[in-house]
Amino acid sequence: MSSLTDYVVGPMPFNAFMNNFMEPCSASVVSRKGVSKQTFRKIPLQQSPEKMQEALARTINENGLCPGVVFKPIVSQQADKRCQADITPPLGCFQDVEDDEGLPAWHRLQFFADVSPNDNHDPFIEFFKDSKRDYVIRGKEVDVDTKEMHKRLVRNLTRQFTHQHRTFTFVVVMFGRFARVLRVDRAGIIVSSTINYVANPSLLAKFLWRFSSLSLEERGFDPCAQPVTPHEKALLAEAIHQYMRLVDSGKARLLPGMSRTLARDVPAYRVTVTQESTGDNTDYIIQQSFTPERNFFGRATRGFVALNLRDLPLYDSDPDALAKCLVFLKDSWLVSEEGAQTEGDIYMDLRECGIAHIPEVFAAGCVYSDAEAYRTDNSQITVTNDWAYKPHRWRRTLRCCPRLYLHYRVVQELLFPLSTVPHAKELVQVIRDALQCVIEVYAKARRLHRDISYSNIMITVSGDGRARGVLTDWDISRQLSEGSTLRHRAGTWQFMSVNLLRRPDHVHELHDDLESALWVLLYAAMRHFEHTSDFGLYIFDDKSTHPGSGIVIGGGAKLAFLRLFTGHFKCPALNTIILSLLRFWDDYYHIKDPEERRARHDSIQENPTEILQLFDDALASPDELWVHGAAIPEQRRTSMFGNLHVSTPSSQSSKEESVGSAQNMQKRRRPSTSVSENARSRRRKA
C-alpha cells in the first residue's frame, strides 16, 4: 500500500484522544508515577533508529513508566526470517512474562512504536500540513516522502494481526522529539495531534500509564479468541496429522496450505462462533491462517483449518475421529449496510429455496464479546468510520470516507480450490455446477452472486471420491427487488465481464456472472493444463487508468482474446468447450445493431441454460476426447507461470467500487486499452 489517504482521520487533539480511547474501565488502575522533565532528554536523536529504540526502551523500563509490560526492540526478541532485511523492526511493548515456547515476539505484542530519529519524518505530514497546531512547534515545512513510512506501518500492522486476534490496536509513531498516538482498526486510523515528548514528557507518560491500566479487551484483543491449553493444541496437531495420513493413503484430497496450519511461530487459539439465528456458541481450535492476508484494511478475510470441539465425542471409536472434526473457518470484517443480509442469512435462504452446489454451513454469525453483547446485539464493529463523519473542528482529512465494518465468522465444510483438480473433466464439471448454482439462485431467489472467481468456485469431495462444484462467498451478493439496479462494480478484477470492466457504471446483471464463468474456466485451464497460445495470462490483469477521472477500466484484452484466440488445448474435449464459450461471447459482443444486441441480451437472461448445455455436451464427450486431460504438476506450473497473484476478495479493502452516475460517465473519454503485438498483428490481418 503506497498511500493511506482513504484511511486516515485526524489530527484529534492529544487529550481528546486519551479521553475517548484510553479511559480504563477496570476497577484496578495502576498508580501513576511522577515524571521528571529530564526523562527523555538523553534519547540519542539524529542517530540510527536502533540506538534510539534501545534508549527509549531503557528509559521507559527503568523509570517504570508502563508497569506490567516491558519494552524491547523486536529485532532482539526474534529471528523472524519473514522480516525484510532493509526494514527496521519496530520497538515492541510486551507482556512482562517469559516466552516458554520460544515463539517470536509478535504473538505477545501489546503495541509497537515506529521509531525514526529525524524530526521531519512524520508519516502523516501530507495529511495535516494545513494544521498550524501541528507545525508551529517544528518551524518550516519540509517535503518528506511518506510512502515508505506508510508501507512499513501497514507491514508491521499486518504482521501483528497475523499473529494475534484483535479488534483494534494502538500504535505510537515517534519521529525525533515528536510523537503521535494512533488507534487502528479495519476501517482506518485515528491519529492524534503531535506531542513533543522531550519538552513535555508527561504527555507520553500519560499514554503509557493509561495503557498499563487497560484490560486486554480495552487494548484491542478479541475476547472471543483465547490461548489454548497444551492438550487442545495437541488435539489440533493430531487432527492435521490424521488427515495427512488419509491423504497419503489416498482416502482424502490434499488441501494446499494445510501444513502451514501448525506453524510454530503462531500460537493456537480457541475461538467462539455464535450462531446468529439461535445464539448458540461453538468453540473451535485454530492456529495459522492458510490464506495469506494481503491487505490490512477492509474485509481482511482469513481462512483457517479449524477443529470442531463440539463434535469430538461423536467419533470416540473412530481412529480418524479428529480428522473428521476438521472444518473451514472464515474470519472477516463485513461492510455493514442498512438492509443488507449477512452471509449466514443468505445461506439459510438459499437452503430454503432448494439451491444445489452451495457449501454446508455449520455456524455463522457476528462476533460478540460475551453473552450480554449478543442479547443487546452489540457486535464487534469498527469505530474509525464514526469519527470520520463527525463535524469536528480538528478534522483535516476530508478525503477519508471509511465504511462501517462488523466482525463476522462462518464455519463450513472443508472445500478444495480449483488448483487441486487432477483432470480437465473434473474442472469442467465443477465450473458447470457453479454455473448451475448461479442460474438456480437467479431463478428461485432473484439473487446475483456478483463475484464469480477462481477463489470462490470450490470443490467438494464425497466419500466415494466424486468431486462436484460449490459456489462460496455470497457476502456481496444482492437480491433483486422490484425495479432495483446494481450500479456498483463488484467482484474480482481478473474475472469480471467485459461490460463491467469497460463501463464501471454498468448495471450488474445475470449475464455478467455467466460470462465470469468463462474467464474462471479459461484461467484455470491456462494455469493447469497443456496448451499452445501466444496470449499470456496478462489478459486477466489488463487495466488502465483514465487520466481525467482516475477510474480504472479494462476489458480490451479480453475482447481481443474472444475473437483472436488461435491456441489449442491438448485435451480435445477441454479445447472444444473453451472454443464454444469464446464463440458464444464473441458473437454477443460483436453484434453491431442495438436492437439485435438487446434481443440477444434478453435471450441470455431469459434462457441461460443454453450455456449450461455447452458444458453438458462437453461432459457427454466420449472418453477418447478427454485424453491428455491430466493436470500439469505443481512444480511445472510454478516454473511456467511463477507464483501469479490473483487479487482475490480477501486481498481487497472492499469488493465493491462505487462509481459516478451514468450521466457523468458519459462525459469521460476512455483511453484505448493496449493488447499484445501479436494480437494487434492478427487484428490487422483480419
C-alpha positions in Angstrom: 0.0 0.0 0.0 1.6 3.3 -1.1 -0.9 5.7 0.5 -3.1 5.9 3.5 -5.2 8.7 2.1 -8.5 6.8 2.3 -8.0 5.6 5.8 -6.6 8.4 8.0 -8.8 10.5 10.3 -7.3 13.3 12.4 -5.5 15.1 13.9 -7.5 14.5 17.1 -6.2 16.7 20.0 -4.0 14.5 22.2 -6.0 15.0 25.3 -9.3 14.2 23.5 -7.6 11.0 22.1 -6.8 10.0 25.7 -10.3 10.7 27.0 -12.1 9.0 24.1 -10.0 5.8 23.7 -7.9 5.3 26.8 -10.2 5.6 29.8 -9.7 2.3 31.7 -13.0 0.6 32.7 -11.3 -1.9 35.0 -11.5 -1.4 38.8 -7.8 -1.8 39.4 -6.0 1.2 38.0 -2.2 1.3 38.2 -0.9 4.2 40.4 0.8 6.8 38.3 4.4 7.8 38.9 5.8 11.3 38.6 7.9 12.1 35.6 11.0 14.3 35.5 11.3 16.9 32.8 14.7 15.3 32.1 13.3 11.9 31.4 13.7 11.8 27.6 16.4 14.4 27.1 19.1 11.7 26.8 17.5 10.0 23.9 20.1 10.0 21.0 18.3 11.9 18.3 19.6 12.3 14.7 21.3 8.8 15.1 20.3 5.4 14.0 16.7 4.1 14.7 18.2 1.1 16.5 20.1 3.3 19.0 17.0 5.4 19.6 14.9 2.3 20.2 17.4 0.9 22.8 17.5 4.3 24.6 13.7 4.6 24.7 13.2 1.0 25.9 15.8 1.5 28.7 14.2 4.8 29.8 10.7 3.5 29.9 11.6 0.3 31.7 14.0 1.8 34.2 11.6 4.5 35.2 8.6 2.2 35.5 6.5 4.4 33.1 4.3 1.4 31.9 4.0 -1.1 34.8 3.3 -4.7 33.9 4.9 -4.7 30.5 8.4 -4.5 29.1 9.8 -2.6 26.1 12.3 -4.2 23.8 13.3 -3.8 20.2 11.5 -6.6 18.3 14.7 -7.4 16.4 16.3 -8.5 19.7 13.4 -10.8 20.5 13.2 -13.0 17.4 14.8 -14.1 14.2 11.8 -13.6 12.1 13.0 -14.6 8.6 9.9 -13.1 7.0 11.0 -9.6 8.0 12.7 -7.9 5.2 16.3 -7.1 5.9 16.1 -3.5 4.8 13.1 -2.8 7.2 13.9 -1.8 10.7 11.6 -3.8 13.0 9.7 -1.6 15.5 10.1 -1.1 19.2 7.7 -3.5 21.0 5.7 -3.4 24.2 5.3 -7.0 25.6 3.6 -8.7 28.5 6.2 -9.0 31.2 6.3 -12.8 31.1 8.9 -15.3 29.9 8.3 -16.9 26.5 8.0 -20.6 27.4 7.8 -21.9 23.8 10.5 -19.9 22.1 7.9 -18.2 19.8 8.6 -14.9 18.0 7.6 -11.8 19.9 4.7 -10.8 17.6 2.2 -13.1 19.4 2.9 -11.4 22.8 3.0 -7.8 21.4 0.7 -5.3 23.2 1.5 -2.4 20.8 4.5 -1.3 18.8 6.2 2.1 18.3 7.5 3.0 14.8 10.7 5.0 15.6 12.6 7.5 13.4 15.3 9.8 14.8 14.5 12.6 12.3 12.1 15.4 13.5 10.7 15.7 10.0 9.9 12.0 9.4 6.2 12.4 10.3 4.2 9.7 8.4 1.2 11.9 8.4 2.8 15.1 7.3 1.0 15.1 4.0 -2.4 14.9 5.6 -2.1 17.6 8.2 0.2 20.1 6.7 -2.6 22.7 6.8 -2.8 22.4 10.6 -0.9 25.2 12.2 -1.3 23.4 15.6 1.0 20.6 14.4 3.6 22.8 12.5 4.1 25.7 14.9 6.4 23.6 17.1 8.5 22.4 14.2 9.1 25.6 12.2 9.2 25.5 8.5 7.6 22.8 6.4 9.6 20.2 4.6 8.9 17.7 1.8 9.1 14.2 3.1 8.4 11.0 1.0 5.9 9.2 3.3 5.2 6.2 1.0 7.9 4.1 2.5 6.8 5.0 6.0 3.2 4.0 5.2 4.4 0.7 3.7 6.4 0.0 6.9 3.5 0.9 9.1 1.0 -1.3 7.3 3.5 -4.2 7.0 4.0 -4.2 10.8 0.3 -3.9 11.4 -0.4 -6.8 9.1 2.3 -8.9 10.9 0.9 -8.1 14.3 -2.7 -9.0 13.3 -1.5 -12.2 11.6 -0.1 -13.4 14.9 -3.0 -12.2 17.1 -6.8 -11.9 17.1 -7.7 -8.3 17.5 -10.5 -5.8 17.0 -8.1 -2.8 17.0 -4.6 -1.8 18.3 -2.7 1.2 19.4 0.5 2.4 17.7 2.9 5.1 18.6 4.9 6.8 15.8 8.0 8.7 17.1 10.0 11.0 14.9 12.8 12.8 16.6 11.4 14.8 19.5 7.9 14.3 18.4 5.2 11.6 18.5 1.7 10.8 17.6 -0.6 8.1 19.0 -2.8 6.0 16.6 -5.9 3.9 17.1 -6.1 1.4 14.2 -8.9 -0.8 13.2 -10.0 -2.4 9.9 -11.8 0.8 8.8 -8.8 3.1 9.2 -6.5 5.1 11.5 -7.4 7.8 14.0 -4.4 10.0 14.5 -3.7 12.2 17.5 -2.1 15.6 17.2 1.7 15.9 17.6 3.3 16.0 21.1 6.8 17.0 22.0 7.7 14.2 24.4 11.2 15.6 25.1 10.0 19.0 26.1 6.8 17.7 27.8 7.5 14.1 28.9 4.3 14.0 31.0 2.2 13.6 27.8 3.9 10.4 26.6 4.0 9.2 30.2 0.2 9.7 30.4 -0.3 7.5 27.4 2.0 4.7 28.9 0.3 4.9 32.3 -3.2 4.7 30.9 -2.2 1.9 28.6 -0.9 -0.2 31.6 -4.3 0.3 33.3 -6.3 -1.1 30.3 -7.7 -4.6 30.2 -6.7 -6.9 27.3 -10.0 -6.2 25.6 -9.6 -2.5 26.1 -6.2 -2.9 24.4 -7.9 -4.3 21.4 -7.6 -8.1 21.9 -10.6 -10.2 20.8 -12.1 -11.8 24.0 -13.6 -14.5 21.7 -10.2 -15.8 20.9 -8.3 -17.2 23.8 -5.0 -19.1 24.0 -5.4 -22.9 24.1 -4.2 -25.4 26.6 -1.3 -27.7 25.6 -3.8 -30.5 25.4 -6.1 -28.6 23.0 -3.1 -27.6 20.9 -2.0 -31.3 20.7 -5.6 -32.2 19.5 -5.3 -29.8 16.6 -1.9 -31.2 15.7 -3.1 -34.8 15.8 -6.2 -33.9 13.7 -3.9 -32.5 11.0 -1.6 -35.4 11.1 -4.5 -37.9 10.9 -5.8 -36.0 7.8 -2.4 -36.1 6.2 -2.2 -39.8 6.8 -5.5 -40.1 5.0 -4.1 -38.1 2.1 -1.0 -40.4 2.0 -3.3 -43.5 1.8 -5.4 -42.0 -1.0 -8.5 -41.6 1.2 -8.6 -37.8 1.2 -7.5 -34.9 -1.1 -4.7 -32.7 -0.1 -5.7 -29.2 0.9 -3.0 -26.8 -0.2 -1.5 -24.8 2.7 -2.8 -27.2 5.4 0.8 -27.9 6.6 1.1 -24.2 7.4 -1.7 -24.5 10.0 0.8 -25.8 12.5 3.4 -23.1 12.1 5.4 -23.0 15.2 5.7 -19.2 15.3 1.9 -18.7 15.5 0.1 -19.7 18.7 -3.1 -21.7 18.7 -6.4 -20.1 19.8 -9.8 -21.3 20.9 -12.3 -19.1 19.1 -16.0 -18.9 19.7 -18.6 -18.7 16.9 -22.1 -17.6 17.7 -24.9 -18.9 15.6 -26.8 -15.8 14.7 -30.2 -17.4 14.5 -30.1 -19.2 17.9 -27.3 -17.6 19.9 -25.7 -21.0 20.5 -21.9 -20.9 20.9 -19.4 -23.4 19.5 -15.7 -23.4 20.2 -13.0 -24.2 17.5 -9.3 -24.5 17.7 -7.3 -22.7 15.1 -3.7 -21.7 14.5 -2.0 -20.3 11.4 -4.2 -19.0 8.6 -3.5 -20.7 5.3 -4.9 -17.8 3.3 -2.4 -15.0 3.5 -3.7 -11.6 4.3 -2.6 -9.2 1.6 -4.3 -6.0 2.7 -4.7 -4.8 6.3 -7.7 -2.6 5.9 -11.2 -3.6 4.8 -12.5 -7.1 4.8 -9.2 -8.7 5.9 -10.5 -12.2 5.2 -8.6 -15.0 6.8 -9.2 -18.7 6.4 -8.3 -21.4 8.9 -8.4 -25.1 9.2 -10.3 -25.5 12.5 -11.0 -28.3 14.9 -14.7 -28.5 16.0 -14.6 -29.3 19.7 -18.3 -29.8 19.9 -18.3 -32.9 17.6 -15.3 -34.7 19.2 -17.5 -37.0 21.3 -19.3 -38.3 18.2 -16.3 -40.1 16.9 -14.8 -41.7 20.0 -14.4 -45.2 18.5 -13.2 -43.9 15.1 -9.4 -44.0 14.5 -9.8 -41.0 12.2 -12.1 -39.2 14.6 -10.1 -36.0 14.9 -9.6 -35.6 11.1 -13.4 -35.9 10.7 -13.9 -32.9 13.0 -11.8 -30.6 10.8 -13.8 -27.7 9.2 -13.1 -24.4 7.4 -13.4 -21.2 9.5 -13.6 -17.9 7.7 -12.9 -14.8 9.7 -13.6 -11.5 8.1 -14.9 -7.9 8.5 -18.1 -7.3 6.5 -19.3 -4.0 5.2 -22.3 -3.1 7.3 -25.1 -1.7 5.1 -28.7 -1.0 6.0 -30.9 -3.7 4.9 -28.1 -6.0 3.7 -28.2 -9.6 4.8 -25.3 -11.4 6.4 -23.7 -14.3 4.7 -25.3 -16.8 7.2 -28.8 -15.5 6.5 -28.1 -15.7 2.8 -27.1 -19.4 3.1 -30.3 -20.1 5.1 -32.4 -18.5 2.4 -30.7 -20.5 -0.4 -31.2 -23.7 1.5 -34.9 -23.0 1.9 -35.1 -22.4 -1.9 -33.5 -25.8 -2.5 -30.4 -24.5 -4.2 -27.8 -27.0 -5.1 -24.0 -26.6 -5.1 -23.6 -24.3 -2.1 -21.4 -25.3 0.9 -22.7 -27.0 4.0 -22.6 -24.3 6.7 -22.3 -25.4 10.4 -22.4 -22.0 12.0 -22.3 -18.3 11.1 -22.7 -15.1 12.9 -21.3 -11.8 14.1 -18.6 -11.9 16.8 -19.8 -10.8 20.2 -17.6 -10.2 23.2 -19.9 -12.1 25.6 -23.5 -13.4 26.0 -24.7 -9.9 27.1 -23.4 -8.4 24.0 -25.4 -11.0 21.9 -28.6 -10.2 23.8 -28.1 -6.5 23.2 -27.0 -7.0 19.6 -23.7 -5.3 20.4 -21.3 -7.0 18.0 -17.7 -6.1 17.3 -17.5 -3.2 14.9 -15.0 -0.6 13.7 -15.2 3.0 15.1 -12.9 4.9 12.8 -15.9 5.4 10.5 -17.9 7.2 13.3 -15.1 9.8 13.8 -14.6 10.3 10.1 -18.1 11.7 9.6 -18.4 13.8 12.8 -18.1 17.5 12.2 -15.1 18.1 14.4 -13.1 21.4 14.1 -9.8 19.4 14.3 -10.6 17.1 11.4 -8.3 17.8 8.4 -8.5 14.6 6.3 -11.6 15.4 4.2 -10.9 12.6 1.7 -11.2 9.9 4.2 -14.6 8.1 3.8 -14.2 4.8 5.7 -17.1 2.3 5.9 -18.5 0.6 8.9 -17.3 -3.0 9.2 -18.5 -5.7 11.5 -16.6 -8.8 12.6 -18.1 -12.0 11.2 -17.3 -15.7 11.2 -18.5 -18.6 9.0 -17.8 -22.2 9.6 -18.4 -24.7 6.8 -17.2 -28.0 5.4 -13.7 -28.4 4.1 -13.6 -27.5 0.4 -10.8 -27.6 -2.1 -9.6 -24.9 -4.5 -9.5 -25.3 -8.3 -5.8 -25.7 -8.1 -6.4 -29.3 -6.9 -8.2 -30.6 -9.9 -6.4 -33.7 -11.2 -8.2 -33.8 -14.6 -9.8 -31.5 -17.2 -13.1 -33.3 -17.0 -13.4 -32.5 -13.3 -12.6 -28.9 -13.9 -15.4 -28.6 -16.5 -17.8 -30.4 -14.2 -17.0 -28.1 -11.2 -17.4 -24.9 -13.3 -20.7 -26.4 -14.7 -22.0 -27.0 -11.2 -21.2 -23.4 -10.1 -22.9 -22.1 -13.2 -26.0 -24.1 -12.4 -26.0 -22.6 -8.9 -25.8 -19.1 -10.4 -28.8 -19.8 -12.7 -30.9 -21.5 -10.0 -30.3 -18.7 -7.5 -31.3 -16.1 -10.0 -34.5 -18.1 -10.9 -35.6 -19.1 -7.5 -34.2 -16.5 -5.1 -33.8 -13.5 -7.5 -30.2 -13.0 -6.3 -26.9 -12.3 -8.1 -23.6 -13.6 -6.7 -21.5 -10.8 -8.3 -18.1 -12.3 -7.6 -17.7 -15.5 -9.7 -14.0 -16.0 -9.4 -11.2 -18.6 -9.2 -11.2 -18.4 -5.4 -15.0 -18.7 -5.0 -15.6 -21.8 -7.0 -14.6 -24.7 -4.8 -14.6 -28.5 -4.9 -16.4 -30.8 -2.5 -15.4 -34.5 -2.5 -17.9 -37.1 -1.4 -17.0 -40.3 0.5 -16.7 -42.3 -2.8 -14.2 -39.7 -4.2 -16.7 -38.0 -6.5 -15.9 -34.3 -7.0 -18.6 -31.6 -7.6 -18.5 -27.8 -7.7 -19.6 -25.5 -4.9 -20.1 -21.7 -5.1 -19.0 -19.9 -1.9 -18.6 -16.4 -0.6 -22.1 -14.9 -1.0 -21.5 -11.9 1.3 -21.6 -9.3 -1.5 -24.5 -11.0 -3.4 -27.6 -8.8 -3.8 -31.2 -9.7 -4.1 -33.1 -8.1 -7.0 -36.1 -6.3 -5.6 -38.7 -4.8 -7.9 -37.2 -2.1 -10.0 -33.8 -2.2 -8.3 -30.5 -1.8 -10.1 -26.9 -2.7 -9.0 -24.9 0.3 -10.3 -21.8 -0.7 -8.5 -18.8 -2.6 -10.0 -18.3 -5.6 -7.8 -16.2 -8.7 -7.9 -12.6 -9.8 -8.6 -11.0 -7.9 -11.4 -9.5 -10.8 -13.3 -12.9 -12.5 -13.8 -15.2 -9.5 -14.3 -17.2 -9.4 -17.6 -16.0 -7.2 -20.4 -19.0 -4.9 -19.8 -18.2 -4.3 -16.2 -14.5 -3.7 -16.9 -15.2 -1.2 -19.7 -18.1 0.6 -18.1 -17.9 0.9 -14.3 -21.5 2.3 -14.3 -22.8 -0.8 -16.0 -25.7 -2.3 -14.2 -24.7 -5.8 -12.9 -26.9 -8.4 -14.5 -27.1 -12.2 -14.7 -25.1 -12.4 -18.0 -22.1 -10.7 -16.2 -22.0 -13.6 -13.8 -22.5 -16.1 -16.6 -19.6 -14.6 -18.5 -17.3 -14.6 -15.5 -17.6 -18.4 -15.5 -15.9 -18.4 -18.9 -12.9 -16.4 -17.5 -12.6 -18.7 -14.5 -12.6 -21.8 -16.7 -10.1 -20.2 -19.1 -7.8 -19.0 -16.3 -7.8 -22.4 -14.6 -7.3 -24.2 -17.9 -4.3 -22.0 -18.9 -2.8 -22.4 -15.5 -3.2 -26.2 -15.1 -3.4 -27.9 -18.5 -1.2 -28.2 -21.5 -2.0 -25.7 -24.3 -0.4 -23.6 -27.0 -1.2 -19.9 -27.0 0.7 -16.7 -27.6 -1.8 -14.9 -25.4 -0.5 -14.7 -21.8 -2.2 -14.6 -18.5 -1.9 -10.8 -18.8 -5.4 -10.6 -20.3 -6.8 -11.1 -16.8 -4.9 -8.2 -15.3 -5.3 -5.8 -18.3 -6.3 -2.4 -17.0 -5.6 1.3 -17.4 -6.5 4.5 -15.5 -8.4 7.3 -17.1 -6.2 10.4 -16.8 -9.1 12.7 -16.0 -11.4 10.8 -13.8 -8.9 8.4 -12.3 -11.3 5.5 -12.8 -9.7 2.1 -13.6 -11.1 0.4 -16.7 -10.2 -2.7 -18.7 -11.7 -5.4 -20.9 -9.8 -4.6 -24.1 -7.5 -7.6 -23.9 -10.4 -9.9 -23.1 -12.4 -8.6 -26.0 -9.5 -9.2 -28.4 -9.0 -12.6 -26.9 -12.6 -13.6 -27.7 -12.0 -13.0 -31.4 -8.3 -13.7 -31.9 -7.5 -16.7 -29.8 -5.8 -19.2 -32.0 -4.3 -21.5 -29.4 -5.1 -25.1 -28.7 -5.6 -27.1 -25.6 -4.1 -30.6 -25.8 -7.2 -32.2 -24.3 -9.7 -32.2 -27.2 -12.9 -32.0 -25.0 -11.5 -29.1 -23.0 -10.5 -27.4 -26.2 -14.0 -27.8 -27.6 -15.8 -26.3 -24.6 -13.5 -23.3 -24.4 -13.8 -22.6 -28.1 -17.6 -22.9 -27.9 -17.8 -20.4 -25.0 -15.4 -18.0 -26.7 -17.5 -18.1 -29.8 -20.7 -17.6 -27.7 -19.5 -14.4 -26.0 -17.7 -13.2 -29.1 -21.0 -13.3 -31.1 -22.7 -11.4 -28.3 -20.1 -8.6 -28.1 -19.8 -8.1 -31.8 -23.4 -7.6 -32.6 -23.5 -4.1 -34.0 -27.2 -3.4 -34.4 -28.5 -2.1 -31.0 -31.9 -3.8 -31.3 -30.4 -7.1 -32.3 -27.9 -6.9 -29.4 -30.7 -6.1 -26.9 -32.7 -9.1 -28.2 -29.7 -11.3 -27.7 -29.1 -9.9 -24.3 -32.7 -10.6 -23.3 -32.5 -14.1 -24.7 -29.5 -14.9 -22.5 -31.2 -13.5 -19.4 -34.4 -15.5 -20.1 -32.7 -18.8 -21.2 -29.3 -19.0 -19.6 -29.4 -22.8 -19.8 -28.1 -22.7 -23.3 -24.7 -22.0 -21.8 -25.2 -25.0 -19.4 -25.9 -27.1 -22.5 -22.4 -26.3 -23.9 -20.9 -27.8 -20.7 -23.3 -30.8 -20.7 -22.3 -31.5 -24.3 -18.6 -31.5 -23.4 -19.1 -33.7 -20.4 -21.0 -36.2 -22.6 -18.0 -36.5 -24.9 -16.5 -40.0 -25.2 -13.5 -40.9 -23.1 -11.1 -40.7 -26.0 -11.8 -36.9 -26.2 -10.6 -36.5 -22.6 -7.2 -37.9 -23.3 -4.3 -35.7 -22.3 -6.5 -34.2 -19.7 -4.2 -34.7 -16.7 -3.3 -31.5 -14.9 0.2 -30.1 -15.1 2.2 -31.0 -11.9 2.6 -28.1 -9.5 6.3 -27.8 -10.0 5.9 -27.2 -13.7 3.1 -24.7 -13.1 5.4 -22.6 -10.9 8.3 -22.7 -13.5 5.9 -21.8 -16.3 3.9 -19.0 -14.7 5.6 -18.2 -11.4 3.6 -17.5 -8.3 0.9 -15.4 -10.0 -1.1 -13.3 -7.6 -4.8 -13.1 -8.2 -6.3 -10.2 -6.4 -8.9 -12.2 -4.5 -11.6 -10.5 -2.4 -9.6 -11.3 0.7 -6.8 -9.1 -0.6 -9.0 -6.1 -1.3 -10.2 -3.5 1.1 -13.6 -3.9 -0.4 -15.1 -6.0 -3.2 -17.4 -3.1 -4.3 -16.5 0.0 -6.1 -18.9 2.9 -6.1 -18.9 4.8 -9.4 -20.4 8.1 -10.6 -23.7 8.5 -12.3 -24.2 7.4 -15.9 -24.6 11.0 -16.9 -21.2 11.8 -15.5 -19.6 8.7 -17.0 -20.7 9.7 -20.5 -18.6 12.9 -20.2 -15.5 10.9 -19.5 -13.4 9.9 -22.5 -11.9 6.4 -22.1 -8.4 5.7 -23.4 -7.7 2.8 -25.7 -6.6 -0.4 -24.0 -3.4 -1.9 -25.3 -3.1 -5.6 -26.4 0.0 -7.6 -27.3 1.8 -7.0 -30.6 0.7 -10.4 -31.8 -2.9 -9.6 -31.1 -2.6 -6.3 -33.0 -1.0 -8.0 -35.9 -3.8 -10.6 -36.2 -6.4 -7.9 -35.9 -4.8 -6.0 -38.9 -4.8 -9.2 -40.9 -8.5 -9.8 -40.0 
